[in-house]
Amino acid sequence: MRMECWRKEKEILMNRSTFTALLGLAAACALVGCGGGSGSSRGSTAAPIQSSSPSSSPSTVASVPSALGTREAGVFGGRGYVLYVPQGLQPTTAAPVLLALHDAGSTPDRVLDALEQSGWLAAADAGGALVLAPETLSPASWTDHGQTPAANLTATRAELSAVVDLAQRLPNHAVDPRHLHALGFGDGATALGQGAWEQPLGSVTLLAGAWAGTYRVPTPAAPAPAQIAVGLQDPELAASRAAATFLGAQGHELRTREVNAGHDAVALLSGLEATAGLSWILARPLPAPATTGSGGAGGQPGLSTRTITTVAQAGLPSVQIAYDVYVPAGYSAQTPIPLVVAANMGLTPWQALADAETIALIDFRDHDRNGGFNFNYDVLGLQAILQDVQGAFNVDTKRVYYHGFSAGAHFGYAVVLANANTFAGLGINAGSLTIAIQQGIFPGQVQRQIPVVIQHGTQDAVVPVQAGQDDRARLSNAGHPVELNLFTGGHTVRVADAQQVWAFLQGFRAP
């Protein structure tokens, strides 16, 4: 009987007309990408590689200023971290953040030890900068997740996105969003080389990272400042020089040092000179961001029912659709709020999380409430609902997420993949890519590699768990950041699913 329900969902979706409208930027580009823009200038003056004489810094530092701040250990999204807080810094003072990524096999405390021994934490005291040392969730390293090289690269970039999100939302501390910077040693530097320029970072510091070569990433859209230090006896010397040559040729502003040492973080940090190195970093903030808020005003917190009218299309008269929207009490019209489209599941799985994280929710249903979505009125309805919510509330247009259950998940695969630049990420509960593919929407032929998190019950008799496993492979092979979470249960969506969807997607943003 349940298998028949699965077949009926497919029939309802397939027996309607195909897309009559595509949302947002996809409207003019059919189902494949419009091509990337060149991006805006970061405002720094590009300079050629500045070769420097080898530093005479020894492999250990005899005397450096003492750090006076404190270390705070914490956990965020299942990831452990240690945060160095400068002496006297008030929690309400928006402070710069320096992300510090440890080498393979090391720990957050050990990378902070190296920063302390080389004088960098004392410099952070003077500059009022937080230093955040997160741990990788991979048992091996930032760049080795036990997968194929392509999948490892995708996982590394997803980790970088997650730690940048942690830096932006540090518990109990105010952060200056224009002053997020990253530093990595060894494997941590390699990870930054693979994906840091995709992140909102003001500058990047690479210490002995074997980045150049196999995993070289495409040229970033805009030049960004970078510091590079390597030891003359370090096995990564040639790779580090190649990275500097490549970045210099692309117009990045560089500050480079070669140190008379081996693979030694303290020596490399000392060669960059703590006070000068951190001052160089803090003099290179991100440019002021363009506003990403929709600017909507007039909507009030709480649960409300609103009505939209779709735009008439050839053969499709306009229709009115009522929908529910929930905005938590913590909402302020002065601050853009992320938005989750909860499709075919009601608001219950998300409501407590929305209150805790200040997220707006849309209870999105098929327009005629017959249990199946179609690609005419339901696409037009979703488009009109998003426009209506963004007009009533100040929604962060770069943080619109979709989480669908069952038929809402099948529909979500098709619509979100076809409009990948409109949505920041996609959550799937008990869904299948089959219908999207039948509509001609293939994971490898969409606007961007959008993150997808799949939740699936191992006893699901409506949409077999194999569908989730197959879809994870399809998406991963096409380069999408993807996570599959199996749970003991059937064809359902739980509060725990919303929590896992948010934990994975919250750090991602639309382009």
C-alpha positions as CSV (number, residue, x, y, z in Angstrom):
1,M,0.0,0.0,0.0
2,R,2.8,2.4,0.9
3,M,4.6,1.6,-2.3
4,E,1.5,2.5,-4.2
5,C,1.5,5.9,-2.4
6,W,5.1,6.4,-3.7
7,R,3.9,5.6,-7.3
8,K,1.0,8.0,-6.9
9,E,3.3,10.8,-5.9
10,K,5.4,10.2,-9.0
11,E,2.3,10.2,-11.2
12,I,0.9,13.4,-9.7
13,L,4.2,15.1,-10.3
14,M,4.8,13.7,-13.8
15,N,1.3,14.1,-15.2
16,R,1.3,17.9,-14.9
17,S,3.0,20.3,-17.4
18,T,6.7,20.9,-17.0
19,F,8.2,24.2,-15.7
20,T,6.4,27.3,-16.8
21,A,8.5,29.5,-14.7
22,L,11.9,29.4,-13.1
23,L,12.6,31.4,-10.0
24,G,14.9,34.4,-9.6
25,L,18.1,34.4,-11.7
26,A,17.3,31.1,-13.4
27,A,14.4,32.5,-15.3
28,A,16.6,33.8,-18.1
29,C,19.0,30.9,-18.1
30,A,16.8,27.8,-18.6
31,L,18.1,24.9,-16.5
32,V,21.9,25.4,-16.8
33,G,24.2,28.1,-15.5
34,C,24.2,31.7,-16.6
35,G,28.0,31.8,-16.2
36,G,29.8,33.3,-13.2
37,G,30.4,37.0,-12.9
38,S,33.8,38.5,-12.5
39,G,33.1,39.6,-9.0
40,S,33.9,43.0,-7.5
41,S,37.4,44.3,-6.6
42,R,38.4,43.8,-3.0
43,G,40.0,47.2,-3.0
44,S,43.6,46.2,-2.3
45,T,46.4,47.0,-4.6
46,A,47.7,44.0,-6.4
47,A,51.5,43.5,-6.3
48,P,53.9,41.0,-7.7
49,I,55.6,38.4,-5.6
50,Q,57.9,40.1,-3.2
51,S,60.9,37.8,-2.9
52,S,62.6,38.2,0.4
53,S,65.9,37.1,1.7
54,P,65.8,34.0,3.9
55,S,65.0,35.0,7.5
56,S,67.6,34.3,10.0
57,S,64.9,33.3,12.6
58,P,66.0,30.2,14.4
59,S,63.6,27.2,14.7
60,T,62.8,28.3,18.2
61,V,62.2,31.7,19.7
62,A,64.3,32.8,22.7
63,S,62.2,35.7,23.9
64,V,58.8,36.9,22.9
65,P,56.2,39.1,24.6
66,S,53.9,37.2,26.9
67,A,50.2,36.6,26.0
68,L,47.9,37.9,28.7
69,G,44.5,36.7,27.5
70,T,42.6,33.5,28.1
71,R,41.7,30.4,26.2
72,E,38.1,29.3,26.0
73,A,37.1,25.8,24.9
74,G,33.8,25.2,23.2
75,V,31.7,23.1,20.8
76,F,29.8,24.4,17.8
77,G,27.8,22.2,15.4
78,G,29.6,19.2,16.8
79,R,33.0,20.7,16.2
80,G,35.4,21.4,19.1
81,Y,37.4,24.6,19.1
82,V,39.6,26.7,21.4
83,L,39.3,30.5,21.3
84,Y,42.0,32.9,22.5
85,V,40.4,36.1,24.0
86,P,42.7,39.1,24.4
87,Q,43.0,40.6,27.8
88,G,40.4,43.3,28.4
89,L,38.3,42.6,25.3
90,Q,34.7,43.1,26.1
91,P,32.2,40.5,24.7
92,T,30.1,43.3,23.2
93,T,33.1,44.8,21.3
94,A,33.0,43.7,17.6
95,A,36.5,42.2,17.2
96,P,38.6,40.9,14.3
97,V,38.9,37.1,14.2
98,L,41.9,35.1,13.0
99,L,41.1,31.5,12.1
100,A,44.0,29.3,12.9
101,L,44.0,25.8,11.3
102,H,46.2,23.1,12.7
103,D,48.4,20.7,10.8
104,A,47.5,17.0,10.2
105,G,47.5,15.1,13.4
106,S,47.7,18.2,15.6
107,T,45.2,20.0,17.8
108,P,43.7,23.5,18.3
109,D,45.8,23.9,21.5
110,R,49.0,23.1,19.7
111,V,48.5,25.7,17.0
112,L,47.7,28.2,19.7
113,D,50.9,27.2,21.5
114,A,52.9,28.0,18.3
115,L,51.2,31.3,18.0
116,E,52.0,32.1,21.6
117,Q,55.6,31.0,21.4
118,S,56.2,33.2,18.3
119,G,54.5,36.3,19.8
120,W,51.3,36.2,17.8
121,L,49.0,36.0,20.8
122,A,50.7,38.9,22.4
123,A,50.2,40.8,19.2
124,A,46.5,39.7,19.3
125,D,46.3,41.3,22.8
126,A,47.7,44.5,21.4
127,G,45.4,44.4,18.3
128,G,42.3,43.3,20.2
129,A,41.9,40.3,17.9
130,L,40.2,37.0,18.7
131,V,42.2,33.9,17.6
132,L,39.9,30.9,16.8
133,A,41.5,27.4,16.5
134,P,38.9,24.9,15.4
135,E,39.4,21.1,15.0
136,T,38.7,19.2,11.8
137,L,35.9,16.7,11.9
138,S,37.9,14.3,9.7
139,P,39.8,11.6,11.6
140,A,42.8,12.1,9.3
141,S,43.2,15.8,8.4
142,W,41.5,18.9,6.9
143,T,42.1,17.6,3.4
144,D,41.8,13.8,3.8
145,H,38.2,12.6,4.4
146,G,38.8,9.0,3.3
147,Q,37.2,9.6,-0.1
148,T,38.2,10.1,-3.7
149,P,40.3,13.2,-4.4
150,A,37.3,15.1,-5.9
151,A,35.1,14.1,-2.9
152,N,37.9,15.1,-0.5
153,L,38.1,18.5,-2.1
154,T,34.4,19.0,-1.8
155,A,34.5,18.0,1.9
156,T,37.4,20.3,2.6
157,R,35.6,23.2,1.1
158,A,32.5,22.3,3.2
159,E,34.6,22.3,6.3
160,L,36.1,25.7,5.5
161,S,32.6,27.0,5.1
162,A,31.6,25.6,8.4
163,V,34.5,27.0,10.4
164,V,34.0,30.4,8.7
165,D,30.4,30.3,9.9
166,L,31.6,29.5,13.4
167,A,33.9,32.5,13.2
168,Q,31.0,34.7,12.1
169,R,28.7,33.5,14.9
170,L,31.0,32.9,17.9
171,P,29.0,32.2,21.0
172,N,29.3,35.0,23.6
173,H,31.4,37.3,21.4
174,A,30.8,40.1,19.0
175,V,32.6,39.7,15.7
176,D,33.6,42.3,13.1
177,P,32.3,40.6,9.8
178,R,34.8,42.6,7.7
179,H,37.7,41.4,9.7
180,L,37.6,37.6,9.3
181,H,41.1,36.3,8.4
182,A,42.6,32.8,8.2
183,L,46.0,31.2,8.9
184,G,47.0,27.6,8.4
185,F,50.1,25.5,9.0
186,G,50.9,22.4,7.0
187,D,47.7,20.6,6.1
188,G,45.7,23.5,7.5
189,A,47.4,25.7,4.9
190,T,46.8,23.2,2.2
191,A,43.1,23.3,3.1
192,L,43.0,27.1,2.9
193,G,44.7,26.9,-0.5
194,Q,42.0,24.7,-1.8
195,G,39.0,26.8,-0.8
196,A,39.8,29.9,1.3
197,W,39.3,32.3,-1.6
198,E,35.6,31.2,-1.9
199,Q,35.0,32.4,1.7
200,P,34.4,35.9,3.1
201,L,38.0,36.3,4.4
202,G,40.0,39.5,4.3
203,S,43.3,37.8,4.0
204,V,44.9,34.3,4.1
205,T,48.2,33.3,5.6
206,L,49.8,30.0,4.4
207,L,52.6,28.3,6.4
208,A,54.2,25.5,4.5
209,G,51.1,24.3,2.7
210,A,51.5,21.9,-0.2
211,W,48.7,23.6,-2.2
212,A,50.0,24.0,-5.7
213,G,49.6,21.1,-8.0
214,T,46.9,18.4,-8.1
215,Y,44.2,20.3,-6.3
216,R,44.9,23.8,-7.7
217,V,41.6,25.7,-7.6
218,P,40.3,28.0,-10.3
219,T,41.4,31.6,-10.2
220,P,39.4,33.5,-7.5
221,A,37.0,36.1,-8.8
222,A,38.9,38.9,-7.2
223,P,42.5,39.2,-6.0
224,A,43.0,38.8,-2.3
225,P,45.9,39.5,0.1
226,A,48.0,36.5,1.1
227,Q,51.1,35.9,3.3
228,I,53.2,32.8,2.6
229,A,56.0,31.5,4.7
230,V,58.1,28.3,4.3
231,G,61.3,26.8,5.6
232,L,64.3,26.4,3.4
233,Q,64.6,22.8,4.7
234,D,60.9,22.1,4.5
235,P,59.7,19.3,2.1
236,E,57.0,21.7,1.0
237,L,59.4,24.4,-0.2
238,A,58.9,23.8,-3.9
239,A,55.1,23.6,-3.6
240,S,55.0,26.7,-1.5
241,R,57.1,28.6,-4.0
242,A,54.8,27.4,-6.8
243,A,51.8,28.6,-4.9
244,A,53.4,32.0,-4.5
245,T,54.2,32.2,-8.2
246,F,50.7,31.2,-9.1
247,L,49.0,33.7,-6.8
248,G,51.4,36.5,-7.8
249,A,50.6,35.8,-11.5
250,Q,46.9,36.2,-10.7
251,G,47.4,39.7,-9.2
252,H,47.2,38.8,-5.5
253,E,48.9,41.1,-3.1
254,L,51.6,39.0,-1.4
255,R,53.9,39.1,1.6
256,T,56.4,36.2,1.5
257,R,59.1,34.9,3.8
258,E,61.5,32.0,3.5
259,V,62.9,31.0,6.8
260,N,66.1,29.1,7.7
261,A,64.2,26.2,9.2
262,G,62.3,23.0,8.5
263,H,58.6,22.2,8.9
264,D,58.4,24.3,12.1
265,A,55.3,26.5,12.8
266,V,57.1,28.6,15.5
267,A,59.9,29.4,13.1
268,L,57.6,30.3,10.2
269,L,55.4,32.5,12.4
270,S,58.5,34.2,13.8
271,G,59.8,34.8,10.3
272,L,56.6,36.7,9.5
273,E,57.2,38.8,12.6
274,A,54.2,38.8,14.8
275,T,53.5,42.5,15.2
276,A,54.2,43.2,11.5
277,G,52.4,40.1,10.3
278,L,49.2,40.8,12.3
279,S,49.2,44.5,11.5
280,W,49.5,43.5,7.8
281,I,46.4,41.3,8.2
282,L,44.3,43.8,10.1
283,A,45.1,46.5,7.5
284,R,43.3,44.4,4.9
285,P,39.6,44.1,5.8
286,L,36.9,42.9,3.4
287,P,35.3,45.6,1.5
288,A,32.0,46.8,2.9
289,P,29.4,44.2,1.8
290,A,26.5,45.1,-0.4
291,T,23.3,44.7,1.6
292,T,21.7,41.2,1.3
293,G,18.5,42.1,3.1
294,S,15.3,42.4,1.1
295,G,14.4,45.5,3.1
296,G,10.8,44.3,3.7
297,A,8.9,46.1,6.4
298,G,5.6,46.0,8.1
299,G,5.4,42.2,8.9
300,Q,5.1,41.4,12.6
301,P,6.6,38.5,14.5
302,G,4.5,35.4,15.2
303,L,2.4,33.1,13.1
304,S,0.3,34.7,10.3
305,T,-1.6,33.6,7.3
306,R,-1.0,35.5,4.1
307,T,-2.5,35.3,0.6
308,I,-0.7,35.7,-2.7
309,T,-2.0,35.8,-6.3
310,T,0.1,34.1,-9.0
311,V,1.0,35.8,-12.2
312,A,-1.2,34.6,-15.1
313,Q,0.7,32.6,-17.7
314,A,-0.4,31.3,-21.1
315,G,-3.0,28.6,-20.3
316,L,-2.7,29.3,-16.6
317,P,-5.1,31.9,-15.1
318,S,-3.9,33.5,-11.9
319,V,-5.0,31.8,-8.7
320,Q,-5.0,32.9,-5.1
321,I,-3.0,30.8,-2.6
322,A,-3.1,31.1,1.2
323,Y,0.0,30.1,3.2
324,D,1.4,30.4,6.7
325,V,4.6,32.2,7.7
326,Y,6.2,32.1,11.1
327,V,8.7,34.8,12.3
328,P,10.2,34.4,15.8
329,A,9.9,37.0,18.5
330,G,13.7,37.8,18.2
331,Y,13.2,39.3,14.7
332,S,14.2,42.9,14.2
333,A,13.5,44.6,10.9
334,Q,16.9,46.2,11.1
335,T,18.7,42.8,10.8
336,P,18.1,40.5,7.7
337,I,16.8,37.1,8.8
338,P,17.4,33.7,7.2
339,L,14.4,32.0,5.7
340,V,13.5,28.3,5.5
341,V,10.9,27.0,3.1
342,A,9.4,24.0,5.0
343,A,7.7,22.0,2.2
344,N,5.0,19.4,2.9
345,M,5.8,19.0,6.6
346,G,4.2,21.9,8.5
347,L,6.1,24.1,10.9
348,T,6.5,21.7,13.9
349,P,9.9,20.2,12.9
350,W,11.3,23.7,12.6
351,Q,9.5,26.0,15.1
352,A,11.7,25.6,18.2
353,L,14.8,25.9,16.1
354,A,13.5,29.0,14.5
355,D,13.0,30.6,17.9
356,A,16.5,29.6,19.0
357,E,18.3,30.7,15.8
358,T,16.0,33.5,14.7
359,I,14.9,32.0,11.4
360,A,11.7,32.8,9.4
361,L,9.7,29.8,8.2
362,I,7.3,29.3,5.3
363,D,4.8,26.5,5.6
364,F,4.8,25.6,1.9
365,R,2.1,23.2,0.6
366,D,0.9,22.2,-2.9
367,H,-1.6,24.9,-4.0
368,D,-4.7,22.5,-4.2
369,R,-3.7,20.5,-1.1
370,N,-4.1,17.1,-2.8
371,G,-0.8,15.8,-1.6
372,G,1.2,16.2,-4.8
373,F,3.2,19.2,-6.2
374,N,3.2,20.2,-9.9
375,F,5.5,22.3,-12.1
376,N,3.0,25.0,-13.0
377,Y,0.9,26.5,-10.2
378,D,3.2,25.3,-7.4
379,V,6.3,26.8,-9.0
380,L,4.4,30.1,-9.6
381,G,3.1,29.9,-6.1
382,L,6.5,29.4,-4.6
383,Q,7.9,32.3,-6.6
384,A,5.0,34.6,-5.4
385,I,5.3,33.5,-1.8
386,L,9.0,34.2,-1.7
387,Q,8.4,37.7,-3.1
388,D,5.6,38.3,-0.7
389,V,7.7,37.3,2.4
390,Q,10.7,39.3,1.3
391,G,8.4,42.3,0.9
392,A,6.9,41.9,4.3
393,F,10.0,41.1,6.3
394,N,13.7,41.9,6.0
395,V,14.9,38.5,4.7
396,D,18.6,37.8,4.0
397,T,18.3,37.0,0.3
398,K,21.6,35.0,0.4
399,R,20.2,32.7,3.1
400,V,17.0,31.2,1.7
401,Y,16.9,27.5,2.3
402,Y,14.5,24.8,1.2
403,H,13.7,21.7,3.3
404,G,11.2,19.3,1.7
405,F,9.5,16.0,2.8
406,S,8.3,13.3,0.5
407,A,6.5,14.9,-2.5
408,G,7.9,18.2,-1.2
409,A,11.4,16.7,-1.4
410,H,10.9,15.4,-5.0
411,F,9.6,18.8,-6.0
412,G,12.5,20.5,-4.1
413,Y,15.1,18.5,-6.0
414,A,13.8,19.8,-9.3
415,V,13.0,23.4,-8.4
416,V,16.0,24.1,-6.2
417,L,18.6,22.5,-8.5
418,A,17.1,24.4,-11.4
419,N,17.4,27.6,-9.4
420,A,20.6,26.9,-7.5
421,N,21.6,30.6,-7.4
422,T,18.4,31.5,-5.7
423,F,18.7,29.1,-2.8
424,A,21.6,28.8,-0.3
425,G,21.0,25.1,0.3
426,L,18.6,22.2,0.0
427,G,17.4,19.7,2.7
428,I,15.7,16.5,1.7
429,N,13.6,14.1,3.8
430,A,12.5,10.9,2.2
431,G,13.0,12.2,-1.3
432,S,14.2,11.0,-4.7
433,L,16.1,12.7,-7.6
434,T,14.2,10.5,-10.1
435,I,11.5,13.0,-11.0
436,A,14.0,15.9,-11.3
437,I,16.1,13.9,-13.7
438,Q,12.9,12.9,-15.7
439,Q,12.3,16.6,-16.0
440,G,15.7,17.1,-17.5
441,I,17.4,18.5,-14.4
442,F,20.7,16.8,-13.8
443,P,23.0,17.5,-10.8
444,G,26.0,18.0,-13.0
445,Q,24.2,20.6,-15.3
446,V,23.0,23.3,-12.9
447,Q,24.0,26.8,-12.1
448,R,26.3,25.9,-9.1
449,Q,27.2,23.1,-6.8
450,I,24.6,23.7,-4.2
451,P,24.9,22.0,-0.8
452,V,22.4,19.2,-0.1
453,V,21.7,17.3,3.1
454,I,19.6,14.1,2.9
455,Q,17.7,12.6,5.8
456,H,16.2,9.1,5.3
457,G,14.6,6.5,7.5
458,T,16.1,3.0,7.1
459,Q,12.6,1.5,7.4
460,D,10.9,3.8,4.9
461,A,8.5,1.7,2.9
462,V,7.3,4.6,0.7
463,V,10.5,5.9,-0.6
464,P,13.1,3.2,0.0
465,V,16.3,4.2,1.7
466,Q,18.3,3.1,-1.4
467,A,16.9,6.3,-3.1
468,G,18.7,8.4,-0.6
469,Q,21.9,6.4,-0.9
470,D,21.8,6.6,-4.7
471,D,21.1,10.3,-4.7
472,R,24.0,11.0,-2.4
473,A,26.3,9.3,-4.9
474,R,24.8,11.2,-7.8
475,L,25.2,14.6,-6.1
476,S,28.7,13.8,-4.8
477,N,29.9,12.7,-8.2
478,A,28.6,16.0,-9.6
479,G,30.6,17.9,-7.0
480,H,27.8,19.1,-4.7
481,P,28.6,19.3,-1.0
482,V,26.4,16.5,0.3
483,E,25.6,14.8,3.6
484,L,23.5,11.7,4.1
485,N,22.0,11.0,7.5
486,L,20.2,7.7,8.0
487,F,17.9,7.2,11.0
488,T,16.0,4.3,12.4
489,G,12.4,4.9,11.3
490,G,10.0,5.1,8.4
491,H,8.5,7.7,6.1
492,T,8.6,10.7,8.4
493,V,10.3,14.0,9.2
494,R,11.4,14.7,12.8
495,V,12.6,17.7,14.8
496,A,16.0,16.0,14.8
497,D,15.9,16.1,11.0
498,A,15.4,19.9,11.0
499,Q,18.3,20.2,13.4
500,Q,20.6,18.2,11.3
501,V,19.6,20.0,8.1
502,W,20.3,23.4,9.8
503,A,23.6,22.2,11.2
504,F,24.8,21.3,7.7
505,L,23.3,24.2,5.7
506,Q,23.5,27.2,8.0
507,G,27.1,28.1,6.9
508,F,26.2,28.2,3.2
509,R,25.1,31.2,1.3
510,A,23.8,31.8,-2.2
511,P,26.1,33.6,-4.6
